[in-house]
């Protein structure tokens, strides 16, 4: 297509679609479905999960310690319970999110057995779809793969509760293989790596199987697999209002099939404003390493100050991984991951790099108070440490967001079931049309 023609079309769009910011205030539009104080517009009720980071007094946000609930369990309490059991926790967490209660040992074993029954991909699906034409973007590949699962489902459009559960377990069971095979095919196609495909093992947990199938030599340590298990657990749910989960609600409310709804949620998570933040943290850290002696705390402070002043790195004025739309004093996911990150860093002789992250977190809080006042509170979010942990696990950046998607599959399905079976209303907000002068039509 002619570039000049495209440029002319772009100019026409810009001329004819400008909406002045003051018009949103005039017509009381809740942009981004948020109130002026930054809180979300209430559009639904859920029993699956909730996020708390502040309270509202006199229409002002009052910072509080962050709390994340999976059903009725606060995430820190849930993590401590699961740790005592000394077994992999992601499977039990998914059961809790899907069905609303912690499984008994018998229920958990049946649940895992059901997932194992779905974990092997049909040979023609692997060869004809995953391996033949791999995408340059893994999230795009995951979307396409989930949509393609529709074609091998004998009853794809049935939205009865039993069938929704069956489809959810099928996608959850298959997803680790889809993820790792897609990555290996991508490396083979675009970087000429040897193509190695390992079948999943029913005796391994999901976290173990991901590492087993991802690594050519199948080798991984206990601390590596338990760390990945924790990552999957803390990313598994974040309330109904985050963009990808809300997408699952919106698309499911039309009555469409499971594969279309989950693919749409993956597409939402693909966006850099949602699922791609941990990649920006990694890029920022690399930039710091290249430009400053980070062992010198004062030099690090000065460089971070320049970041906030739009002088270095991407000149956005951001310190990536710091701050969250809801969490103010703390992000419980980041606190849990920070402990595990230090443990893993010690095992791999990477404590110097862990200390870099720790110092950035501490200095950033101090700098924000200097700039915005002593009452300003900001915390490290889960993305701040997750990229570092993935790096210690030798997981490349292109896999960060796909692993995030892996952790959310159960939650997206739980919210889909909640929407279809119990809410039943199609989501249909309002838009107001205006003329060239900003008047309502």
C-alpha positions as CSV (number, residue, x, y, z in Angstrom):
1,X,0.0,0.0,0.0
2,X,1.2,3.5,-0.8
3,X,2.8,5.2,2.3
4,X,1.7,8.7,1.2
5,X,-1.9,7.5,0.9
6,X,-1.6,6.0,4.4
7,X,-0.2,9.3,5.7
8,X,-3.1,11.2,4.2
9,X,-5.6,8.8,5.7
10,X,-4.0,9.2,9.1
11,X,-4.3,13.0,8.9
12,X,-8.0,12.7,8.0
13,X,-8.6,10.4,11.1
14,X,-6.8,12.9,13.4
15,X,-8.8,15.8,12.0
16,X,-12.1,14.2,12.3
17,X,-11.8,12.3,15.6
18,X,-10.3,14.8,18.0
19,X,-12.2,14.9,21.3
20,X,-11.0,17.7,23.6
21,X,-10.3,16.6,27.2
22,X,-12.7,19.1,28.7
23,X,-15.6,17.4,27.0
24,X,-15.1,14.3,29.1
25,X,-15.5,16.5,32.2
26,X,-18.5,18.3,30.7
27,X,-20.4,15.1,30.1
28,X,-19.1,13.3,33.3
29,X,-17.4,10.5,31.3
30,X,-15.7,7.9,33.5
31,X,-12.6,7.6,31.3
32,X,-11.0,4.2,31.7
33,X,-14.0,3.3,33.9
34,X,-12.4,5.3,36.7
35,X,-13.6,8.1,39.0
36,X,-11.7,11.3,39.2
37,X,-10.0,10.1,42.4
38,X,-8.6,7.1,40.5
39,X,-10.8,4.5,41.9
40,X,-12.6,2.1,39.6
41,X,-16.3,2.4,38.6
42,X,-18.3,-0.4,40.2
43,X,-19.6,-2.6,37.3
44,X,-20.0,-6.0,38.9
45,X,-19.8,-8.3,41.9
46,X,-17.5,-11.3,42.2
47,X,-16.7,-14.0,44.8
48,X,-13.4,-15.1,43.2
49,X,-10.9,-12.5,44.2
50,X,-10.4,-8.9,45.5
51,X,-7.7,-6.3,45.8
52,X,-7.3,-3.7,48.5
53,X,-4.7,-1.0,48.8
54,X,-6.5,2.1,50.2
55,X,-9.6,3.4,51.8
56,X,-11.7,6.4,50.8
57,X,-12.4,9.2,53.3
58,X,-14.0,12.4,52.2
59,X,-13.5,11.4,48.6
60,X,-9.7,11.0,49.2
61,X,-7.5,7.9,49.0
62,X,-6.0,6.9,52.3
63,X,-3.0,4.5,51.8
64,X,-3.2,1.1,53.5
65,X,-1.1,-2.0,53.4
66,X,-2.0,-4.1,50.3
67,X,-4.2,-7.1,50.6
68,X,-5.0,-9.6,47.9
69,X,-7.7,-12.2,48.4
70,X,-8.2,-15.5,46.6
71,X,-11.8,-16.3,47.5
72,X,-11.7,-15.8,51.3
73,X,-8.0,-16.3,51.7
74,X,-5.6,-13.4,51.9
75,X,-2.6,-14.3,49.7
76,X,0.1,-14.1,52.4
77,X,-2.0,-16.4,54.7
78,X,-2.6,-18.7,51.7
79,X,1.1,-18.8,50.9
80,X,2.0,-19.7,54.4
81,X,-0.5,-22.5,54.6
82,X,0.7,-23.9,51.3
83,X,4.3,-23.6,52.3
84,X,3.7,-25.7,55.4
85,X,2.3,-28.5,53.3
86,X,5.6,-28.6,51.4
87,X,4.1,-29.5,48.0
88,X,3.5,-27.5,44.8
89,X,0.7,-25.0,45.3
90,X,-0.5,-23.8,41.9
91,X,-2.8,-26.8,41.3
92,X,-4.5,-26.3,44.7
93,X,-4.7,-22.5,44.1
94,X,-6.5,-23.1,40.7
95,X,-9.0,-25.4,42.4
96,X,-9.7,-22.8,45.0
97,X,-10.3,-20.1,42.4
98,X,-12.4,-22.3,40.2
99,X,-14.6,-24.0,42.8
100,X,-14.5,-21.7,45.8
101,X,-12.9,-23.9,48.4
102,X,-9.6,-25.6,49.2
103,X,-9.7,-29.2,47.9
104,X,-9.4,-32.2,50.1
105,X,-6.5,-34.5,49.3
106,X,-8.9,-36.8,47.3
107,X,-10.4,-33.8,45.4
108,X,-6.9,-32.5,44.6
109,X,-5.7,-35.8,43.3
110,X,-8.8,-36.2,41.1
111,X,-8.3,-32.6,39.9
112,X,-4.6,-33.2,39.0
113,X,-5.5,-36.5,37.4
114,X,-8.1,-34.7,35.2
115,X,-5.6,-32.1,34.2
116,X,-3.1,-34.8,33.3
117,X,-5.7,-36.4,31.1
118,X,-5.7,-33.2,29.0
119,X,-2.0,-32.4,29.0
120,X,-0.9,-34.2,25.8
121,X,-1.7,-32.3,22.6
122,X,-3.0,-34.1,19.5
123,X,-0.1,-34.9,17.1
124,X,-1.8,-33.1,14.2
125,X,-2.4,-30.0,16.4
126,X,1.2,-29.8,17.3
127,X,2.6,-30.5,13.9
128,X,0.2,-28.6,11.7
129,X,-0.4,-25.6,13.9
130,X,2.3,-25.0,16.6
131,X,5.3,-26.2,14.6
132,X,4.5,-25.3,11.0
133,X,4.1,-21.5,11.2
134,X,5.2,-20.1,14.6
135,X,4.5,-16.5,15.2
136,X,7.3,-13.9,16.0
137,X,5.2,-13.0,19.1
138,X,4.4,-15.8,21.6
139,X,1.3,-14.1,23.0
140,X,-0.1,-14.0,19.4
141,X,0.7,-17.7,19.1
142,X,-1.1,-18.5,22.4
143,X,-4.2,-16.6,21.2
144,X,-4.2,-18.5,17.9
145,X,-3.6,-21.8,19.6
146,X,-6.5,-21.4,22.0
147,X,-8.8,-20.4,19.1
148,X,-7.6,-23.5,17.3
149,X,-8.6,-25.7,20.2
150,X,-12.1,-24.9,19.2
151,X,-11.7,-27.1,16.1
152,X,-10.8,-30.2,18.2
153,X,-13.6,-29.8,20.7
154,X,-16.6,-32.0,19.9
155,X,-19.0,-29.6,21.7
156,X,-17.3,-26.2,21.6
157,X,-20.3,-23.9,21.8
158,X,-22.1,-25.6,24.7
159,X,-22.2,-23.2,27.7
160,X,-23.7,-25.6,30.2
161,X,-21.8,-25.6,33.5
162,X,-20.4,-29.1,33.2
163,X,-19.1,-28.3,29.7
164,X,-17.6,-25.0,30.9
165,X,-15.7,-26.9,33.6
166,X,-14.5,-29.5,31.1
167,X,-13.3,-26.8,28.7
168,X,-11.5,-24.9,31.5
169,X,-9.7,-28.1,32.7
170,X,-8.8,-28.9,29.1
171,X,-7.2,-25.5,28.4
172,X,-5.4,-25.5,31.7
173,X,-4.0,-29.0,31.1
174,X,-2.9,-28.3,27.6
175,X,-1.5,-24.8,28.2
176,X,2.0,-25.7,29.5
177,X,2.7,-27.8,26.4
178,X,1.3,-25.1,24.1
179,X,3.5,-22.5,25.8
180,X,6.8,-24.5,25.7
181,X,6.2,-26.0,22.2
182,X,5.4,-22.5,20.9
183,X,8.6,-21.1,22.3
184,X,10.8,-24.0,21.0
185,X,9.2,-23.7,17.5
186,X,9.8,-19.9,17.6
187,X,13.5,-20.4,18.5
188,X,13.8,-23.1,15.7
189,X,12.1,-21.0,13.0
190,X,13.5,-17.6,13.7
191,X,16.9,-18.4,15.3
192,X,17.8,-21.8,13.8
193,X,17.9,-23.5,17.2
194,X,17.5,-27.3,17.3
195,X,13.9,-28.2,17.7
196,X,13.4,-30.3,20.8
197,X,10.0,-31.3,22.0
198,X,9.5,-33.1,25.3
199,X,6.2,-34.7,26.3
200,X,4.8,-33.6,29.7
201,X,5.1,-36.0,32.6
202,X,2.1,-36.8,34.7
203,X,4.3,-37.2,37.8
204,X,5.4,-33.6,37.7
205,X,3.6,-30.4,38.8
206,X,2.8,-27.7,36.3
207,X,5.7,-25.6,37.4
208,X,8.0,-28.6,37.1
209,X,6.6,-29.6,33.7
210,X,7.2,-26.1,32.3
211,X,10.9,-26.2,33.3
212,X,11.2,-29.8,32.1
213,X,9.7,-29.1,28.7
214,X,11.4,-25.7,28.3
215,X,14.9,-26.9,28.9
216,X,16.6,-29.1,26.4
217,X,18.3,-31.1,29.1
218,X,15.2,-31.4,31.2
219,X,17.2,-30.4,34.3
220,X,16.0,-28.1,37.1
221,X,16.5,-27.8,40.8
222,X,13.9,-27.9,43.6
223,X,14.3,-24.2,44.4
224,X,13.8,-23.3,40.7
225,X,10.6,-25.3,40.5
226,X,9.2,-24.0,43.8
227,X,10.1,-20.4,42.8
228,X,8.2,-20.8,39.5
229,X,5.3,-22.4,41.4
230,X,5.2,-19.3,43.6
231,X,5.2,-17.0,40.5
232,X,2.3,-18.9,39.1
233,X,0.4,-18.6,42.4
234,X,0.9,-14.9,43.0
235,X,-0.1,-14.0,39.4
236,X,-3.1,-16.3,39.4
237,X,-5.9,-13.8,40.3
238,X,-6.2,-10.1,40.8
239,X,-9.9,-9.3,41.0
240,X,-12.5,-8.8,38.3
241,X,-11.5,-5.3,37.3
242,X,-8.1,-5.8,35.7
243,X,-8.2,-5.5,32.0
244,X,-7.8,-9.1,30.9
245,X,-10.2,-10.5,33.5
246,X,-12.8,-7.8,32.7
247,X,-12.3,-8.7,29.0
248,X,-13.2,-12.3,30.0
249,X,-16.4,-11.0,31.6
250,X,-17.3,-8.7,28.7
251,X,-16.8,-11.3,26.0
252,X,-18.3,-14.1,28.0
253,X,-21.4,-12.0,28.7
254,X,-22.3,-12.3,25.0
255,X,-22.7,-16.1,25.4
256,X,-19.8,-16.8,23.0
257,X,-17.6,-19.9,23.3
258,X,-14.8,-20.5,25.9
259,X,-12.0,-20.4,23.3
260,X,-13.1,-17.0,22.0
261,X,-13.3,-15.6,25.5
262,X,-10.0,-16.9,26.7
263,X,-8.2,-15.8,23.5
264,X,-9.6,-12.3,24.0
265,X,-8.3,-12.2,27.5
266,X,-4.8,-13.3,26.3
267,X,-5.0,-10.5,23.7
268,X,-5.7,-8.0,26.5
269,X,-2.8,-9.3,28.6
270,X,-0.5,-8.9,25.5
271,X,-0.9,-5.1,25.7
272,X,2.2,-3.3,27.1
273,X,-0.1,-1.3,29.5
274,X,-1.2,-4.6,31.2
275,X,1.0,-7.7,30.9
276,X,4.2,-6.3,29.6
277,X,5.4,-4.2,32.5
278,X,8.0,-6.7,33.8
279,X,9.8,-6.5,30.5
280,X,10.2,-2.7,30.9
281,X,11.8,-3.3,34.4
282,X,14.4,-5.6,32.8
283,X,15.2,-3.0,30.2
284,X,15.5,-0.3,32.8
285,X,17.9,-2.5,34.9
286,X,20.1,-3.2,31.9
287,X,20.3,0.5,31.2
288,X,21.3,1.2,34.8
289,X,24.0,-1.4,34.7
290,X,25.4,0.1,31.5
291,X,25.5,3.7,32.8
292,X,26.2,3.7,36.5
293,X,28.3,2.0,39.1
294,X,25.3,0.6,40.9
295,X,27.5,-0.6,43.9
296,X,27.7,3.1,44.8
297,X,24.4,4.0,46.4
298,X,24.8,7.7,45.8
299,X,25.5,7.3,42.1
300,X,22.5,5.1,41.8
301,X,20.4,7.7,43.6
302,X,21.5,10.4,41.2
303,X,20.8,8.2,38.1
304,X,17.3,7.4,39.4
305,X,16.7,11.1,40.0
306,X,17.6,11.7,36.4
307,X,15.1,9.0,35.4
308,X,12.4,10.8,37.3
309,X,13.4,14.1,35.6
310,X,13.0,12.6,32.1
311,X,16.7,12.8,31.4
312,X,17.9,9.2,31.0
313,X,16.7,5.8,29.9
314,X,13.4,6.2,27.9
315,X,12.8,9.7,29.3
316,X,9.3,8.8,30.4
317,X,9.8,10.1,34.0
318,X,9.0,6.6,35.3
319,X,10.9,4.1,37.5
320,X,9.3,0.9,36.2
321,X,8.1,-1.6,38.7
322,X,7.3,1.2,41.2
323,X,3.7,2.1,41.9
324,X,0.3,0.5,41.3
325,X,-3.2,1.6,40.5
326,X,-4.5,0.1,43.8
327,X,-1.6,-0.8,46.0
328,X,-0.1,2.1,47.9
329,X,2.0,1.1,51.0
330,X,2.7,-2.4,49.7
331,X,2.0,-5.0,47.1
332,X,1.7,-8.4,48.9
333,X,2.7,-10.3,45.8
334,X,5.9,-8.3,45.6
335,X,6.6,-8.9,49.2
336,X,6.2,-12.6,48.8
337,X,8.3,-12.7,45.7
338,X,11.1,-10.5,47.2
339,X,11.7,-13.2,49.9
340,X,11.9,-15.9,47.3
341,X,14.0,-13.8,44.9
342,X,16.6,-13.3,47.7
343,X,16.7,-17.1,48.4
344,X,17.1,-17.9,44.7
345,X,19.7,-15.2,44.2
346,X,21.8,-16.6,47.1
347,X,21.6,-20.1,45.6
348,X,22.9,-18.8,42.3
349,X,25.5,-16.4,43.7
350,X,23.6,-13.3,42.4
351,X,23.1,-11.4,45.7
352,X,24.8,-8.3,44.3
353,X,22.2,-8.1,41.6
354,X,19.4,-8.7,44.2
355,X,20.8,-5.9,46.2
356,X,20.6,-3.6,43.2
357,X,16.8,-4.2,43.0
358,X,16.5,-3.8,46.7
359,X,18.4,-0.5,46.6
360,X,16.3,0.8,43.7
361,X,13.2,0.0,45.6
362,X,14.4,1.9,48.8
363,X,15.9,4.9,47.0
364,X,12.8,5.3,44.7
365,X,10.5,5.6,47.7
366,X,12.8,8.3,49.2
367,X,13.0,10.2,45.9
368,X,9.2,10.2,45.4
369,X,8.8,11.6,48.8
370,X,11.3,14.4,48.1
371,X,9.5,15.3,44.8
372,X,5.9,14.8,45.8
373,X,6.0,15.4,49.6
374,X,6.3,13.2,52.7
375,X,2.7,12.1,52.5
376,X,3.2,10.4,49.1
377,X,3.3,6.6,49.3
378,X,4.6,4.3,46.5
379,X,5.6,0.7,46.6
380,X,7.3,-1.9,44.4
381,X,4.7,-3.9,42.5
382,X,5.0,-7.6,41.5
383,X,6.6,-6.7,38.1
384,X,9.6,-5.2,39.9
385,X,11.0,-8.5,41.1
386,X,9.4,-11.0,38.7
387,X,11.7,-10.2,35.7
388,X,14.7,-10.7,38.0
389,X,13.4,-14.0,39.1
390,X,12.6,-15.1,35.6
391,X,16.2,-14.2,34.6
392,X,17.6,-16.3,37.5
393,X,15.5,-19.2,36.1
394,X,17.1,-18.7,32.7
395,X,13.7,-17.8,31.3
396,X,14.0,-15.2,28.4
397,X,12.1,-12.0,28.3
398,X,9.8,-13.1,25.5
399,X,8.4,-15.8,27.9
400,X,7.5,-13.3,30.7
401,X,4.0,-12.4,29.6
402,X,3.1,-15.9,28.3
403,X,3.9,-17.3,31.7
404,X,1.7,-14.6,33.2
405,X,-1.0,-15.9,30.9
406,X,-0.4,-19.4,32.1
407,X,-1.0,-18.4,35.6
408,X,-4.3,-16.6,34.8
409,X,-6.0,-19.3,32.7
410,X,-7.9,-20.8,35.7
411,X,-9.0,-17.3,36.9
412,X,-10.2,-16.2,33.5
413,X,-12.3,-19.4,33.3
414,X,-13.6,-18.9,36.8
415,X,-14.7,-15.4,36.0
416,X,-16.2,-16.6,32.7
417,X,-18.3,-19.2,34.6
418,X,-19.4,-16.6,37.1
419,X,-20.5,-14.3,34.4
420,X,-22.4,-16.9,32.3
421,X,-24.0,-18.9,35.0
422,X,-24.7,-16.4,37.8
423,X,-24.6,-12.8,36.3
424,X,-26.2,-13.6,32.9
425,X,-26.4,-9.9,31.8
426,X,-24.6,-8.8,28.6
427,X,-22.2,-6.0,29.5
428,X,-23.3,-2.9,27.5
429,X,-22.0,0.5,28.7
430,X,-23.0,3.8,27.1
431,X,-21.2,6.1,24.7
432,X,-22.4,9.6,23.8
433,X,-22.0,10.9,20.3
434,X,-20.9,14.5,19.7
435,X,-20.7,16.8,16.7
436,X,-17.8,18.9,15.5
437,X,-18.5,21.5,18.2
438,X,-18.7,19.1,21.0
439,X,-22.5,19.2,21.3
440,X,-24.5,16.0,21.9
441,X,-26.2,14.6,18.9
